[in-house]
């Protein structure tokens, strides 16, 4: 059975975590950084999750257009997590910025570099993006069939179904972000179905 998960950043800095629990949310994925810049509210969100018994993960909103830059972004997240337990819901590479898909960019290699850097540091890592950013033929897209089978995917698709899961049934879909228009109290949140056990 799927769990209810939200993702948060600065824009949800005032969210009421008692209301989050009351809404049946079981996990929260928190923006830890954008590129190599720390997101200023992530520690507060993590502390609230721990205090309220919620599972948590973090995501890096990437601006990487080279594997080298992706590794630097991974290193930033790893450094920031020093002193915290490994995120139970892993580190996510949020690959949606236009520069990640610019002409001449090997987007799959960029994603792979981030994941390998996290894995080598002892962290599980996966890829977040829209269903429409995955193909089998465009270099400047994410090509799941060129990535290891163990890579988890967190997919944004607001069409009422998860197109990635239909196109790549053998790949590991950890979660589906099905809406960016849900509310907890007065706070707008993205809502996800989570398929991994929390």
N, C-alpha and C positions, 0 to 999 in steps of 0.2 A: 504494500500500500504506500502511495506517495505521501511525503511530508510537505507541509507548508513552510516555505522559506522566503525571506525577503532579502533584498540587498540595499545597503545604505552607504551614504557618504556625507559630506558637509551639509547637503540639502536636507538631510533628515537628522541634523544634530540635536534637535529638541524633541525627538520622538519619545513617547512615554513607553518605557520598556515593560511596565506592568500591563499596559494595553496590548503590547505586542504578544505577551504570554497569553492574555485573555482571549486574543484573536485566534489562538491555536497555532501560532507560529512556533516551529521547533528549531529553526536554524537561521542564522544571519550571516550574509557575506558582506564584508566591510571593505570599502576602498581604502587601501593603505598608502597608495602613492599614485602620482600621475607622472609618467616618465620616471625621472630620478628625483622627483620632488615629493617630500612627505605630505600626506593629506593631514590637515591639522586636527581633525576630530577622531581619527581612527582609534586612538588609545581609549578614549571615552567609550566608544561603542564596544570595544573588546571588554572593558571592565564591566560594562552593563550586562553584556552577554554572560560573562562568568558569574556575576552576582545573581542573575536570574536563571541560571542553569540551562542556558541556550547553547547549542553547538554553534561554532563560528568558523568562518574562513575569511581570507582576504583576497582582494583583487588589485592588480596593477593596471591602470588605464595606460596603455602603451602608446608611445609615439615613435616606436622603433621602425626603421626602414633597413636596418642591417642586423645580422646576427650579433655583431659586437655590441651594438646599442642595446639589443634585447638582453644580452648577458649583464650589462651594466644595470639595467632596470631590475633584473632578478637579484643582483647583488645588493641593490638598495633595499628591496623588500626583506631579504635575508638579514641584513644588518639591522633594520628596524625591528625585526621580530626577536632580536637578541634579548634574552631575559624573559621571554614568553614561552609557554609550551607550544609545540608545533600545532598550527591551526588544524582542528579535527576535520574541517571541510576543505582543507588544502589551500594552496596558492593558485589563483586564477590569472591567466594572461588575457586581459581584456583587449582583444584585437578588433578594433572597429574604426579607429581614426583614419582619415583619408590617406595619410602618408604611409600607413602600413600596407596599402594596396596600390600605391603609385606605380606607374609604368616602370619596368626594370627592377622592381623589388621582388625578391624571392620570398614571398610571405611565409611559405611553409618552413623554409630554413630559419626565418626569424622566430617563428613559434617554437620550433625544435630547439633552438639555442636557449631560449628562456626555460623550457621544461628541463633540459639536460642540466643547466646550471642549478636549478632548484633541486633536482633529484640528487645531484652529486653532493649537495650540502645537506642531504637527509630529509628533504621536504617533498611531499607529493605535490604535483602541479598539473594543471589542465588548461584547456583553451575555452574562453568565452567569446562567442561572436554570433552574428545573425546567420540563420540558415542560408541566406542568399550569398554569403561570403565564401561558401565552400564549393569547389568544383573538382573535376578530375583532369582538367586540361589547361587552365590558365595559371601561368607562373605567379602572377600577382593576385592569387587567391589562396585560400587554405586548402591543401589537397590531403584529405584524411588518409587516403590510401598510400601516401608516402611517409606517414607517421606510424610509430609503433602502436600495436594494438592495445597496449596498456594505457594509452593516453585517454583521460576522461574529457568529455565535452559538456559544456553548459551552454545551451542553445537558446537564443532569443528568437521567437517567432510568434507574432501577434495575429496570425491568420486563423487561429482556432485549431491549429494542428502543428505538430513539430515536423516540418519538412525534412530536416536533417535526418531524423530517426527513420523516416520512410526511405530516403535515398541511400542511407548508410546503415542498414539494419544490423550489421555485424560490429559496428563501433559502439563504444561504451558511452552512453548518454547518462551523465550523472543527474542533470537537471534541465528543466524546460522553463524559461522565463516567458510566460504566456501573456502578461499584461504589464504596462507601465502606468496604468491609470487606477490602481487600487488605493484604498485609504485605510489607515489605522488611526482612529481619532481624526484629527485635522491634518494628518501628515500623509502626503502622497508617497506611495512606495511602488516599486516593481515587485510583482508577485511571481513566485516560482513553484512548480511542482518538483520535488526532489525524490529521486529514485534510489539513491544509495541510503543505506541504513544510517540513521543518526543516533 
